[in-house]
Amino acid sequence: MSALRIVSLLPSATEMVAVLGLESCLVGRSHECDFPAAVVDLPVCTAPKFDPHGDSLTIHQRVEDLLIGALSVYRLETETLRALRPTHILTQAQCEVCAVSLNDVEAAIADWSVPAPQVISLQPTVLSEVWADLERVGAALGVPTAAIVAGLQEQVQHLPRPQPQPTVACIEWIAPLMAAGNWIPEMVELAGGIPVFGEVGKHSAWLTWAELAAADPDVVVFMPCGFDLPRTLAEAQTALADPAWQSLRAVQTGRVYATDGNAYFNRPGPRLADSTRILGEILHQKQTQGPGWQAIQPT
């Protein structure tokens, strides 16, 4: 185990390594890896090719410009990566917009004269695949995972269900609107809600205002990809200032919430168990805020 030198290019993978007890074996990270807190001191091996600051519409346009030009959204710092001499590199093959892709990593190490690291690529779309990825990472790194995975699964099972069960719209991007897919609808159901958008195991889909208004959900949860809680609160409150939003039942009844999507919902790793708990707290209305979420008070 002491010989392991792990570079994680994906925040959720970094969290997997940590929950496996191998945080000390991490030697490099992506620019977005920030949990556990100590990993921020590691060398950074990636960088965005766009300015990540600004509102969601501005960021969307910058990313679209790169994709239209058939360019990668992120840059891999190949010299830094080579100097770290990793035995294992964790990356992903799910979303070109989320992180450095498997293709980028394979191209970067293709001509290495030193022993090639083992590349572990993750591509989960549902909770069972997240737990399976954790098992696969553990197997590659020589760590038993049965008890860890069982504990995480137990946390998301048998949560109390609110009655009646509310309809829930989870918003993964604000301008333009995007409904959260993949594991999010599954988590809403585990927390006791009825997801009105997104399909379990399917990529998040763009959403029109007319579709949102027609569904008129009981609860709206903002979880923009890459946004922390303060940033989500600011962006959501700007959106809610639009008179059109005031017609929604969730806005009128004060059941609109901002979450730290970056730390929780957008990362398919161990903290999805915490994310499901957050949804349960939101749907039960026993408090107006908790770690990682806050109700948005009507103006």
C-alpha positions as CSV (number, residue, x, y, z in Angstrom):
1,M,0.0,0.0,0.0
2,S,2.9,2.3,0.7
3,A,4.0,2.1,-2.9
4,L,0.8,3.5,-4.2
5,R,1.0,6.9,-5.9
6,I,-2.5,8.0,-6.9
7,V,-3.5,10.9,-9.0
8,S,-7.3,11.6,-9.0
9,L,-8.6,13.8,-11.8
10,L,-12.2,13.7,-10.5
11,P,-13.5,15.0,-7.2
12,S,-15.8,12.0,-6.6
13,A,-12.8,9.7,-7.2
14,T,-10.7,11.6,-4.7
15,E,-13.5,11.1,-2.1
16,M,-13.6,7.4,-2.9
17,V,-9.8,7.2,-2.3
18,A,-10.3,9.0,1.0
19,V,-13.1,6.8,2.2
20,L,-11.0,3.7,1.4
21,G,-8.4,5.1,3.8
22,L,-5.8,5.9,1.2
23,E,-5.8,9.7,1.3
24,S,-2.1,9.6,2.2
25,C,-1.4,7.9,-1.1
26,L,-2.8,10.7,-3.2
27,V,0.0,12.6,-4.9
28,G,-2.0,14.8,-7.3
29,R,-5.5,16.1,-8.0
30,S,-7.8,18.0,-10.4
31,H,-8.4,21.7,-10.0
32,E,-11.8,20.9,-8.6
33,C,-10.8,18.3,-5.9
34,D,-11.4,20.0,-2.6
35,F,-12.6,17.2,-0.2
36,P,-11.2,16.1,2.2
37,A,-9.8,19.5,2.9
38,A,-6.2,18.4,3.1
39,V,-6.1,17.4,-0.7
40,V,-6.1,21.1,-1.7
41,D,-2.3,21.1,-0.9
42,L,-1.6,18.5,-3.6
43,P,-0.2,19.4,-7.0
44,V,-2.9,20.3,-9.5
45,C,-3.0,18.4,-12.7
46,T,-5.9,20.0,-14.6
47,A,-7.3,23.5,-15.4
48,P,-10.4,24.8,-17.2
49,K,-10.0,26.3,-20.6
50,F,-12.8,28.8,-19.8
51,D,-13.3,31.4,-17.2
52,P,-15.4,29.6,-14.5
53,H,-16.6,32.9,-13.0
54,G,-19.9,34.6,-13.8
55,D,-23.5,33.6,-13.9
56,S,-24.8,30.3,-15.3
57,L,-25.8,31.7,-18.7
58,T,-22.3,33.2,-19.2
59,I,-20.6,30.0,-18.2
60,H,-22.9,28.0,-20.5
61,Q,-22.0,30.2,-23.5
62,R,-18.3,29.9,-22.8
63,V,-18.5,26.1,-22.6
64,E,-20.7,25.9,-25.7
65,D,-18.1,27.9,-27.6
66,L,-15.4,25.4,-26.8
67,L,-17.6,22.4,-27.6
68,I,-18.7,23.9,-30.9
69,G,-15.0,24.3,-31.8
70,A,-14.5,20.6,-31.0
71,L,-12.1,21.6,-28.2
72,S,-11.7,19.9,-24.8
73,V,-13.2,21.9,-21.9
74,Y,-10.2,21.2,-19.6
75,R,-6.5,21.1,-20.0
76,L,-4.4,18.3,-18.6
77,E,-1.0,19.5,-17.1
78,T,1.0,16.6,-18.7
79,E,4.4,17.6,-17.3
80,T,3.1,17.8,-13.8
81,L,1.4,14.5,-14.2
82,R,4.5,12.8,-15.5
83,A,6.6,14.3,-12.7
84,L,4.3,12.8,-10.1
85,R,5.1,9.2,-11.3
86,P,1.6,7.9,-10.5
87,T,0.9,4.2,-10.2
88,H,-2.8,4.8,-10.7
89,I,-4.8,7.6,-12.4
90,L,-8.5,8.0,-11.7
91,T,-10.6,9.7,-14.3
92,Q,-14.0,9.6,-16.0
93,A,-15.7,8.8,-19.3
94,Q,-19.1,10.2,-18.5
95,C,-19.2,13.9,-19.3
96,E,-16.9,16.1,-21.4
97,V,-18.1,19.1,-19.4
98,C,-17.6,17.7,-16.0
99,A,-13.9,16.8,-15.9
100,V,-10.9,15.7,-18.0
101,S,-11.9,12.7,-20.1
102,L,-10.5,9.3,-20.4
103,N,-9.4,10.1,-24.0
104,D,-7.3,13.0,-22.7
105,V,-5.6,10.9,-20.1
106,E,-4.8,8.0,-22.5
107,A,-3.3,10.5,-25.0
108,A,-1.2,12.1,-22.3
109,I,0.4,8.9,-21.1
110,A,0.7,7.2,-24.5
111,D,4.4,8.1,-25.0
112,W,5.7,7.7,-21.4
113,S,9.0,6.0,-21.1
114,V,8.4,5.3,-17.4
115,P,6.1,2.4,-16.4
116,A,2.6,3.4,-17.5
117,P,0.1,3.9,-14.6
118,Q,-3.1,1.9,-14.3
119,V,-5.9,4.2,-15.5
120,I,-9.3,3.6,-13.8
121,S,-12.2,5.3,-15.6
122,L,-15.5,5.8,-13.8
123,Q,-18.8,6.3,-15.6
124,P,-21.7,5.8,-13.2
125,T,-25.3,6.8,-14.0
126,V,-27.2,5.3,-11.0
127,L,-26.5,4.7,-7.4
128,S,-25.7,1.0,-7.8
129,E,-23.0,1.9,-10.3
130,V,-21.5,4.4,-7.9
131,W,-21.2,1.7,-5.3
132,A,-19.8,-0.7,-7.9
133,D,-17.2,1.9,-9.0
134,L,-16.2,2.2,-5.3
135,E,-15.7,-1.6,-5.2
136,R,-13.7,-1.5,-8.5
137,V,-11.4,1.3,-7.2
138,G,-10.9,-0.6,-4.0
139,A,-10.1,-3.8,-5.8
140,A,-7.5,-2.0,-8.0
141,L,-5.9,-0.4,-5.0
142,G,-6.0,-3.5,-2.8
143,V,-8.6,-2.4,-0.2
144,P,-11.6,-4.5,0.9
145,T,-14.8,-2.5,0.3
146,A,-17.8,-4.7,1.4
147,A,-18.3,-3.1,4.8
148,I,-17.8,0.5,3.4
149,V,-20.3,0.0,0.5
150,A,-22.8,-1.8,2.8
151,G,-22.7,1.2,5.2
152,L,-23.3,3.7,2.5
153,Q,-26.2,1.7,1.0
154,E,-27.8,1.4,4.5
155,Q,-27.8,5.2,4.9
156,V,-30.0,5.7,1.8
157,Q,-32.4,2.8,2.5
158,H,-35.6,3.0,4.6
159,L,-35.7,6.8,4.9
160,P,-39.1,8.0,6.3
161,R,-41.5,9.2,3.7
162,P,-43.4,12.4,4.0
163,Q,-47.2,12.1,3.5
164,P,-48.4,13.1,1.0
165,Q,-45.4,12.6,-1.1
166,P,-44.5,15.9,-2.8
167,T,-43.6,16.3,-6.5
168,V,-40.0,17.5,-6.8
169,A,-38.2,19.4,-9.6
170,C,-34.4,19.2,-9.2
171,I,-32.7,22.0,-11.3
172,E,-29.1,21.2,-12.3
173,W,-28.5,24.4,-14.3
174,I,-30.4,27.7,-14.2
175,A,-29.8,29.5,-17.4
176,P,-30.7,27.7,-19.6
177,L,-32.8,25.4,-17.4
178,M,-31.6,21.8,-17.0
179,A,-33.4,19.1,-15.0
180,A,-31.1,16.8,-13.0
181,G,-31.0,13.2,-14.3
182,N,-28.7,10.2,-13.7
183,W,-28.8,9.3,-9.9
184,I,-30.9,12.3,-8.8
185,P,-34.4,11.0,-9.6
186,E,-33.5,7.8,-7.8
187,M,-32.4,9.8,-4.7
188,V,-35.6,11.9,-4.8
189,E,-37.6,8.6,-4.6
190,L,-35.5,7.2,-1.8
191,A,-36.0,10.5,0.2
192,G,-39.8,10.2,-0.3
193,G,-40.5,12.5,-3.2
194,I,-41.8,12.1,-6.7
195,P,-39.4,13.4,-9.4
196,V,-41.2,15.2,-12.1
197,F,-38.2,15.6,-14.4
198,G,-35.2,13.5,-15.3
199,E,-34.9,9.8,-15.8
200,V,-33.0,7.4,-13.6
201,G,-29.8,6.5,-15.4
202,K,-30.2,9.1,-18.2
203,H,-28.1,12.2,-18.7
204,S,-29.6,15.5,-17.4
205,A,-31.8,17.1,-20.0
206,W,-32.5,20.7,-21.0
207,L,-35.9,21.9,-19.7
208,T,-38.2,24.6,-21.1
209,W,-39.9,27.1,-18.9
210,A,-43.3,25.9,-20.3
211,E,-42.5,22.3,-19.1
212,L,-41.6,23.5,-15.6
213,A,-44.7,25.7,-15.4
214,A,-46.9,22.8,-16.6
215,A,-45.5,20.4,-14.0
216,D,-45.9,23.0,-11.3
217,P,-44.0,20.9,-8.7
218,D,-44.6,21.1,-5.0
219,V,-40.9,21.5,-4.3
220,V,-38.0,23.0,-6.4
221,V,-34.4,22.2,-5.4
222,F,-31.6,24.1,-7.1
223,M,-28.4,22.1,-7.4
224,P,-26.3,23.7,-10.2
225,C,-23.3,21.7,-11.3
226,G,-20.1,23.2,-9.8
227,F,-21.8,25.8,-7.7
228,D,-21.4,26.0,-3.9
229,L,-24.3,27.0,-1.6
230,P,-23.7,30.8,-1.5
231,R,-23.3,30.9,-5.3
232,T,-26.5,28.8,-5.8
233,L,-28.4,31.0,-3.4
234,A,-27.4,34.2,-5.3
235,E,-28.2,32.7,-8.7
236,A,-31.5,31.2,-7.6
237,Q,-32.7,34.4,-6.0
238,T,-31.9,36.3,-9.2
239,A,-34.0,33.7,-11.2
240,L,-36.9,33.9,-8.7
241,A,-37.0,37.7,-9.1
242,D,-38.5,37.0,-12.6
243,P,-42.3,37.4,-12.2
244,A,-42.9,34.1,-14.1
245,W,-41.4,32.1,-11.2
246,Q,-43.8,33.7,-8.8
247,S,-46.6,31.7,-10.4
248,L,-45.2,28.4,-9.4
249,R,-46.8,26.6,-6.5
250,A,-43.4,25.9,-4.8
251,V,-42.5,29.6,-4.8
252,Q,-45.9,30.6,-3.5
253,T,-45.7,28.1,-0.6
254,G,-42.0,28.7,0.2
255,R,-40.8,25.3,-0.8
256,V,-37.8,26.4,-2.9
257,Y,-34.4,25.3,-1.8
258,A,-30.7,26.0,-2.7
259,T,-28.1,23.3,-2.2
260,D,-24.4,22.9,-2.5
261,G,-24.5,20.9,-5.7
262,N,-20.8,21.0,-6.1
263,A,-20.0,19.3,-2.8
264,Y,-22.9,16.8,-2.8
265,F,-25.3,16.1,-5.7
266,N,-23.0,16.6,-8.7
267,R,-20.3,14.2,-7.4
268,P,-21.1,10.5,-7.9
269,G,-19.1,9.3,-4.8
270,P,-19.6,8.4,-1.1
271,R,-21.3,11.7,-0.3
272,L,-24.3,10.8,-2.4
273,A,-25.5,9.2,0.8
274,D,-25.3,12.6,2.5
275,S,-27.1,14.1,-0.5
276,T,-30.0,11.7,-0.1
277,R,-30.2,12.6,3.6
278,I,-30.3,16.3,2.6
279,L,-33.3,15.7,0.2
280,G,-35.0,13.9,3.1
281,E,-34.5,16.9,5.4
282,I,-35.9,19.2,2.6
283,L,-39.0,17.1,2.0
284,H,-39.9,16.7,5.6
285,Q,-39.8,20.5,6.2
286,K,-38.7,20.1,9.9
287,Q,-36.1,22.9,9.5
288,T,-35.2,25.6,7.0
289,Q,-31.5,24.8,6.6
290,G,-28.8,22.3,7.3
291,P,-25.3,21.5,6.2
292,G,-25.3,21.9,2.4
293,W,-28.8,23.4,1.9
294,Q,-31.0,26.3,2.7
295,A,-34.6,27.3,2.1
296,I,-35.0,30.4,-0.1
297,Q,-37.3,32.8,1.7
298,P,-40.0,34.3,-0.5
299,T,-39.5,38.1,-1.2
